Amino acid sequence: MTLLLERGPRLLMRTDQPAQVWAGVDVGTQSLRVVLVDDTGRVAGHGAGSLTSHRAGAVHEQDPAQWWAVLGSAFRQALKDVDPRAVLGVAICGTSGTFLLADAVAGTPLTPALMYDDARASAEAPDVTAALGHATQPSWALPKLVHLLRTGPAPLRAGLESGHVRMVHCPDHLAERLVGGPVATDWSHALKTGYDLDELDWPTGALGRLGLSPAVLPAVVRPGTPLGTVSASGADHTGLPVGTPVLAGMSDGCAAQIAAGALAPGSWNSVLGTTLVLKGVTATRIVDPANVIYSHRHPDGGWLPGGASSVGAGILERRFPSGDRDALDRAAARYEPSGGIAYPLAGRGERFPFFAPDAEGFELGTPVDEADRYAAVLQGVAFVERLAYSTLRHLGADVDGPLSATGGAVRSRYWTQLRADILGRPIRLPASPEPAFGMAVLAAAGKDGLHATSRHFVRIAETVDPRPGSAERFADAYGGFVDELADRGHLEPDLARYAKEQP
């Protein structure tokens, strides 16, 4: 198929244009990205822009107006060499638990966005846990919503009680601005707002006990469901054609899982960016009394369990802000294992593979120099990843399928090799690992099979195998790491023993 692009008064032939393109959008902590993917899985266009946020203690907020501004510029970058008429659909992902409050009629934001790791709701989380009947965390959306109900300005509290104020997840806010009116949310983003994935409904009884009107919450649909089409104002802002379908997305962890093609039972993906997120596939829902593992519904059926740690690559910016990462990687290779053992927690509190609001990072031993200290941090994150997989297996999850890795940390070949060594497992690196790519795949799948669609789009660029003898090389350091966590009361003794016994 040859597409025609209008230029001036006449039409010019373009033979290098893709006939069909799907758009994925990823709203992260520090940037918003747009990726256009054609029907062969090739990235046909991309655009991005920076985001800023405000942190003060437990509070972490972002301005939703900034999302919209960057979305427009990122789409125009992505469409620079692509005929907009080729775009057949758009899906958006965001950080799980990020939301804002908006006017129920006009959709105008009434609050900043409360971010995924905003922990202001520590007092409300126990009440939400009691109402729902299962464990929640202060960073989840529902406890933060209850916090606003109890402590927000009087007009906001009244609106939440009456339903004159709407709760809007991050991707839904952008979808609303694209289509020009309210949209449903997807069951992935709704999870941390208390949506019951077994009954596929909001728990109205629990919400009533918490003082919330059900009218505050959006309708919920399966990911990939059409939400509407791009309006004239949305087209003017982004360059997308009027009428382009906008489809329900999934959370960013699920989006990265799609980009990795980790959608069959037993397969898992680790996203190592600012934080570490693991997502996998099981036929049945994993029961975790501590609820550090939460399960999304698989759009194809079955479940997508996983968890999000508070450790990750973000610690490197804080501890080694001016270091040459490539040089540090080369130097760190001399320290296997490091002279120190590190639990490189950037702040206070851990979410996964254990829940400990008061957890603090630690360093054991004495690294001989900066490179050794850097090595301890890289190894410490990999130890958390290994412990996470042991925790999943301990709870009955199948983790024996292929493992893949995405996130900014895979740019470090050394760190990826180190992770394969410490896990003792091959790691697959997808060719296009971005969550935005995963959203483009979801947009292409629509209501059809997501796994089958991903097999057509996703390519594995490389597999990194563990080096011979690596398991033995890190065994003592990993054992000391697990023992220290147990001594501090973060791990139950049986889990600690199990984790050390796993190969």
N, C-alpha and C positions, 0 to 999 in steps of 0.2 A: 504494500500500500504506500503510495506517495502522498505526502501531505503538502498542502499549499499554504504558504505564509504570505500575508498581505504586506506589501512594502510600498508606500506611496500609492499611486493610482493604478498599479498593475500587480499581478500575482507572480511570484517567483517560485520556481520549483526547488524543493529541498529534498535531496535523496538520502541524507544522513540522519533524518529524523526518525525516532521510534514511533511505531504506529499506535502503541498502547503504553501508557505510563500510569503508575500509581504513586501517590505521595504519602510519605510518612513524616510525622512531626514528633519530636522529642523535646519536652520542656524539662530541662535539668536544673541543677542548683546554680551552675555558673554560666550556662549557655542554653540557647534554643537552637535546634538543628532541624533542617528540612532536607529530605532525601527523595529524589525521584527515581523510580526503578522501572525498567521496561520489562516486557514479557519474557525476556531471556534471563532475568536476574541481574542485568547490568545496571550499574548506577549511571543514570542519564543526566543527572543534575543534582547539585547540592548547594545549600546556603546555610549560614549560621550567624548568630550574633550573641554578644555577651549579655549576661544578666547579673545584677547585683542584688544583695539582700542585706538585711539588718539583723544583727545578733546582739542580744543583751541578756546575759545569764541564760535562763531556760527558754527565753523567747527567740524565735527565728521567723522573720517575716520577709515577704517580697511584695512588690507593687504589681498588681495584675495589669495595670496600664502598660508596664514595661513588656510584659509577655506579648501583648497585642502589637505594640510598635515593632518589636523584633520579629514577630511572625511575618509582618508585611515585608520588611526588608529582606528576610531570609527567603521568602517565596520568590521575590523578584530576582534575587541572586540565582536561585535554583532554576528558574524559568528562562534565564538569559539565553540559552542555546537550545531550548525545547519549545515546541509549539504548545501553548497552553491547552489547545483543543484536544491534545492527546491524553490529558490527565483524566482518568476514568473514576478516580475516587481518592479520598483523603481520610486518614485515620490518625489520631493524636494520642500520645501517651504522656504521662506526667509522673512525678514522684508520689508514691502511695501515701495517702493521708494528708496531702496538701489540699486546702480548700479555702474558700472565702464565703462571706455572707453578702447577699445581693437583695435589692428590692424585688419583691415578688412579681411586680408588674413590669417595671422598666428593665430589670436585670442589672441596674447600676450597682457596682460594688459599694458596699457599706463598710467594709473592713479591708485591711491588707490581707494578703494570703498568709495563712498560718501554715508553715512549712512542715514537711514530713517528719523532721526531727525536733520540732518545737515541743518542749516538754513541760509547758506551763501547767498542764492539767494533772499534776501529781496528786493533788487532793481529791480530784474527781474520779480518777481511774478506778479506785476500789468500789465506788458506788456504781459505776458503769459495769464493772465485773459482776457485782452482785445482781444487778438488774438483768444482765444478759445470761448469767449462769455459766460463763466461761471467762478465762483470764483475758484482760486487755492491758495495754501499756499506755502511759501518759502521752506518748507521741501519736497514738492513733487518733483518727479524726473525731470519733464520737466523744471521747473524754474532753477533747478541746472544745467541741460544740457545747457540751454541758457546762464547761468552764465559762464560756461566753454568756450562756443563759443565766449563770449565777452571779457573774462579776462584771458583765459588760454594762455600758450605759443603759439607762432606763428605757429609752425608745427601742434599743436593740433587744433587750430582754422581753419587752412587750411583744415585739414582732415575732420572736421565736416561740412565744407561748400561743400567739394567735394564728401563726402561719403567714403573716404579712411579710416575713423575711424568708428568703430561700437560701439553703445551703448548696453551694456549687463547687464541685471538684475542679481542679485546675484545667484539665483538658476540656471539660464541659463548658467552662467559661469561654474558651477560644472557639469551640464549636458553635456556641450561641451567637457569638459576634460574627462568625462566618455566615451562618444561615439567617440571622436576623430575628431570632426568637428562642424561647426555652427549648431545651433538648433533654432527652433521657440520659442517664448515666449508664455505664456498663457495670456488670457485676464484679469486675476486677477492682475498679476504683472504689466501688461501694463497700468492699469487704471491711475495711477498717472504720467504716461509719456504722457498722453493726448489722449489715445486711445478712440475712439468714440464707446461706447458700444451699442448705438442704431443702428448705421450704420454698426457696426463690421468692422471698417476700421480706418486707421490713417487719421487725418484731414490734408491732404496735403496742402490745402490752408493756414491754420493757421500756419503750420510748415514753409511754404515758407515765410510768412510775418515775421517770427522770424529768418529767415536766415538759417534754417536747411535743409539739403538735406534729402529727404525721405529714401535714401539709408543707412542713419545712423541707422535706426530703424529696428528691426527684424520683420519677419513674425509673425502673431498671430494666435493661435489655441485655441480650447476649452480645458479646463482642462481635463486631462485624455487621451489626444491624444498621441499616440506613437511618440516619437521624434527621436528614433534610438535605437541602441543596444550597450551594453558595448563592447568597443574595447579591443585589447590585452593589450594596455598600461593601460586602465582603470581597467582591470581585475588584472593586476600585482600590481596595487596600492591598490586595495580594497579587493581582494580575491573573488570578484564576478565572476561568469563564463563569458567567452566571449559569446556574444549573448543575455545576459539578457536585456529585454526591459526596456527602460527609458521613462517615460511618463511625460507629462506636469503637473506641480503642480498648487498650488494656493498660495496666500500670507499667512503669518503666522496666521493672524486673522481668515481667512476662514478655515485654517487647524484646528485650535482649535475648531471652530464651527462644523466641521465635526466630530472631536473626541468626542464632546458632543452630537452628534446626533441631533443638533438643525437645522434641514433642512426642516421642515414643516412650512407653513405660520402661523405666530403668535408666533413662538418659538424664543427664544433669548439665547445667551450665552455671559457672561462677562468673559473676560480674565484679571485677575488681577495679573500681574507680575511687572516688572520694571515700566510699565505704565498700564493704564486701557483701554481696547479695548472692545467695544460692537459690536456684530454682530447678525443679525436676518434675518427673511425671510418675504417678502411681495410679493403679487401677482403682484402688479404694482410698478413702480419706485416712490420713495419718492422725491417730489420736495422740495428742500431746497434752498432758495435764497442766504443764506450765505454760502452754500456748506460745512458746518461743518459735514454734513452727506453725505457720498458718497456711491453709490450702485454698488456692483459687480454684474455681471450676475450669476444667479444660473445655474450650468451645466445642471440641469433638466428642466429649464425654470423658469421664474419669476426672482426675484431680492434678493440680499443679502445686505441690507443697514446696515450701521454702522458708527462708528466713533472712533477715538483714542484720549484720553485725555493725557495731560502731567503729571497728577498726577498718583500715583501708589505706589506700595510697595517699590520702589527704594528710597523713602524719608526716610525709616526707617534706611537704612545703613548710611545715612548722619547724621541724628539727634540722633540716638541711636546706634552708631557703636560698642560699647562694651557691650550692654545690653543683658541680658538673655531673649530671646523673650518669652519663656514659662512663666517665672516669671513675665515679664511685662504684658503678657496677663491676668494672674491671678489677678495681682494688678489693671489692667485697669477695670476689671469687677466691682470694687467698685465705679466707676465714670460713671454712666449712668443716665443723660448725664454728660459730662465733665464740669468742671468749666470754660473751655475756648471753643471757637469755632475756628476751624482752617480750612483754605484753604491751604492744604499742597503741594503747588507747589514747586518743587525742583529748578527750574530755572525761567527764564523769558519767558512769553508767554504761551497761552493756545490754544488748537486746537479743543476741544470738551468737553462739550456740547455747548460751545460758542467759537468764534474765537476772540482772543484778543492778538495780538503780544506783547503788553506792560503789560499784566497782571502779577501781582506779588502775591506771597503767603501772607497770613495775619493770625494773631492770635488776637482774641478778648477775653476780659476777662482775668482772672488771675488764671491759674491752680495752685493748692496748692502744687504739688510736681511733680517729674519726671513721676510717674505713671499716674497722671492726664493729664499731657502734652501728654504722649503716647496715652492715651485714646482719646484725642481731635484729634490726627492725624488719628487714625483708624476710628473714626466717621466722620472726614472730608472727607476721601476718599469715605466712604459709602454715604455721602451726595451728592458728585459729581455723584456717580452712580445713585442715586435716581433722581437727576436733569436730568441726561442723559435720563432716561426712560420717564420722564415727557416731555422733549423736543421732543422725538420721537413721543409720543402720540399726542402732540400739532401739529405736522406736518402731522398727519393722519396715522401714522404707527400703525399696529395692534401689541400690546405688551401684549395681554391677554393670550397667550399660555404659555407653561411651560418655566421657566427660569432655566438655568444651569450656573455653575461657573467652570472655569478652571484657570490655572496659578499657580505660586508658592505660592500665598497667601492662597490657600485653605488648605495648610498644617497647618495653624492656625485654629483650630476648633472654637476658640473663635471669631476670626474675621469673619469667615463665618457665625456664628450664629448672630453676630452683624449686618452683611449686610442683612440677612433675616429679622431681626427685623426692621431695618430702611426702607427697601423696602416694608415691610408688605406682603411679598410673599414667598412661599416655594422655596428653591433653590435645584436643583438636582446636585449631584456630580457624574460625570461619573467615571467608574472604571479605565479607561486609558485616562487621560485628556490631554496628550501631543500633541502638533501640529504634531510631527513626527508620532504618531498613526493615526491622521487624514489623513496624506499623504499616509500611508499604505492602509487605507480604499479606498482612491481615486485611488491608483494603482490597487487595486483589482477590483474596479468598471470599470475602463477603460472608454470605451464609453457607457457603460450601465448605468442604473439608479443609481445615487449616493445615493439618499435617501433610496431606497430599500436595497442597499448594506450595508449602515450604520446601518439599523435596524437589520441586521444579525450579525454585528460585535460589535456594541456599547452596553455596559452594564452600567446601572445606579447603582452605589454602595450604594448610600444613598440619602435620601431627608431630608434637614434641614428645619423644619417649624419655622415660627416666634413665639416667646414666647408671651403669652397673655399679653395685655396691653403695648406692646413695641411701637406701633405707637404713643400712647399718651405720652409716656415717652420721646420721642425724638422730638415731634412736635415743641416745642418752639425753641429748638436749631437749627433745620432744617430751620424754618422760619427766624430766625436771620441770618443764613448763606445765604439764598436766598436774603434777604433784603440787606445785605452788598454787594453782587455781583451786585445787581441792582443799589445801590447807587454809586458804582464805574463805572457804565456805561457799565458793561459787559452783562447785561440781559435787554431786553426790558420789560417795565412795564407789558404788558399783559402776557408775558411768566412767569414773576416772580409771578404774581397773580395766574396764572394757576397752576404753580408748587406747590404752597402752598396749593391749594385747593385739589390737588390729594391725595387720601388715601395712 
